[in-house]
Amino acid sequence: MVLKLVLKDFAVQRNILKRYLASSVILAVLFWILGMKEFALGMAMFPVIYGFLNGALYADEKNNTLRTLVCLPVRKEQIVYARYISVFIMTAIVTAIFFIYGMVAMGEIPAGGGASLNGGIFVILMSSVFMIMISIYLPLAFKLGYIKAAGINRFVMIAFFGAVSAFGVLIGNIYETGKLPLAVTDAVNRLSQLSAPLLLLLLFCASMLIYFVSMKLSVRFFKARDLFAN
Amino acid sequence: MEDMLLKVEGLCKKYSKFSLEKISFGIPKGYIMGFVGQNGAGKSTTIKCIIDLIPYESGNIQVAGLDSKRNSVEVKQHIGYVSEEQYFYEEMTAEWTGGFIGGFYSNWDKAYFDKLLCDFNIDRKKKIRELSKGMKTKLSLALAFAHRPQLLILDEPTSGLDPVARSELLEILSDMLQNGDCSILFSSHITSDIEKIADYVTIINKGKIILSEQKDDILNNWKVIKAENGLYSEEVCKGLIGIKKGELGFSGITDKVEHFSEQFRRINPKGKFKTEKVNLDELLVRLVKEGEYGA
């Protein structure tokens, strides 16, 4: 049942997906030629993943097909699981494509403190960040529907990037002035001694955990939602 | 309520401005029940509770002996549902839609679905958005029938169709019923459709069941009583429902014609009244709009 629902998300967008993937590859090559390879991640990779997610949500909202799905002999949680799985698969496919791009085109990227990060690894890092953002978006969508959730999510994304940036700057400033609590200073020191791939693995595992928790929250929201309310 | 494929007992559902109150009825195996009421009476709400699409406060619903809440997924295997509005992926074809929905049913009969598409003249390669409303309803019927349900629930399927399409759909339904043995709950505010095919009729008004009997018994027992205005009195009209007064006379309906006759002759020994057959439409209007059940 879940597999049919996952395949459905790809089937209803098959024409749009081809265009998304083609345009993202073209954009990635363009940015490479222009010497702005890093921009490809934001301008080509991210829109494809979010485009797929929004396309799946929009298809169900526009056609009201969630009402049809809940009439079928399938549990509501299976509908939620299928959406999370299809988005994860799409993210994995796009990450795999851009991983190759990262390894070939981007080379070594400065990561601060004299360290550098391989382009491919950087792609996986960005994917993990995208997964965290999607983990915030999907429960909203299952609770409120696509249109309301998309509106709220724009502000959430701005707040997310703003908060992450501000937090990073704040921690950096406080760290340099030595006013952080000892436990936090110790933690920051230990983290900075970890290798980049290990840090990346930690971030990836954290993003997967957040994605899983998000899925459970979405199940709860979707079960409580009245799809037939006027 | 023995040997019932569908059993609804004491169903209560509350909204802020509307509620279903102790809805109880049953459909025996192999029969058709017409579920009649005006718009907003609670027909669709009742149906959605039966299919576990919306939660309800209390009551017991069983389909083929299974509790519809606790065994929701299993119950849906036995139900074919056609709603007033059909919700499909508009960019996909009828063939894809059948393949997608069929995958959820263990009893899906692809050959039968293909046959139904052919019989209904639905182009399998056509996108859903290119189908007319009547065609979408027929597709919905084909999807509902193709997994051989024990209970078919039709929620105002003829609503929004022109008279020709409606008649065609009812013919298709009658043909399909003759070849199968499923029970049907057919909800509609178009009583003439119900009168054509139903074995049982349940009338609902403002969330309450006001009548639930065999159709033939209803049409045989209920009569329209007509008499001149000069014979009108409150005592005479005690047993009548849905009283209408016109320039020349008054009328009302009753299912106790003999009792009314005795009462009438006691009060108006020389007066006369006449009885006429009632149809479901008139029965619904009088019971709901102007009768003691309507206020």
Interface residues (C-beta under 8 A of the other chain):
Chain A: M1 K4 K8 A11 V12 N15 A59 K62 N63 N64 T65 R67 T68 V70 C71 L72 P73 V74 R75 D226 L227 F228
Chain B: K48 I51 L53 I54 S72 V73 E74 K76 Q77 Y81 S83 E85 Q86 Y87 F88 Y89 E90 E91 M92 W96 F100 I101 G103 F104 Y105
